[in-house]
Amino acid sequence: MPTNSAPSKVKSCAVEIQYASPALEKKVSALASSALIKKWVRASVNRPGNLTVRFVNRAEGQALNSQFRTKPYATNVLTFTYEISQHELAADIVLCMPVVTSEARDQGKAVKAHLAHLVVHGCLHAAGLDHMTPREAKAMEAREVAILKTLGFSDPYA
């Protein structure tokens, strides 16, 4: 017997934005508001959960990369996934803004576009995608390009 009940609403992904310092918050906010960054995150994930996006300086980025990946340098984005299931995810995504800015300049890209790409990239890692094999890399890059297109950014690999 059919019911007239409305479909249950899917819980959205909760997103927290953190900054290592007020100066870093000012720099990031000049590129993208917290609301815009949250939009990028939500466009990248297709299930509910809790994600924290943290913007750090080079020292914190290097310390985290050294501790968790045994690499003695700061990297652009790190994703720490705490829970992956078909129903919910939880992760911290750490972006090292000096590295993001430097890479954008070296690659001739707008910093905002590079930042959006790396937020999407980190979120896809949180959702379980990876790029360790050529096949995985191709699939992940295609997903990044598609998401970025919906957000108004061009293909970062072109």
BELJOLIN-V643836 format. One record per run of one state. SS is the DSSP state (h for helix, s for strand, l for the rest). FROM is the first residue (numbers start at 0). TO is the last residue. Records with the same first field share a line. If there is no record, write none. Layout:
BEGIN
SS: FROM-TO + FROM-TO
END
This chain:
BEGIN
l: 0-11 + 19-20 + 31-32 + 44-46 + 56-56 + 69-75 + 84-86 + 107-109 + 126-132 + 150-157
s: 12-18 + 47-55 + 76-83 + 87-95
h: 21-30 + 33-43 + 57-68 + 96-106 + 110-125 + 133-149
END
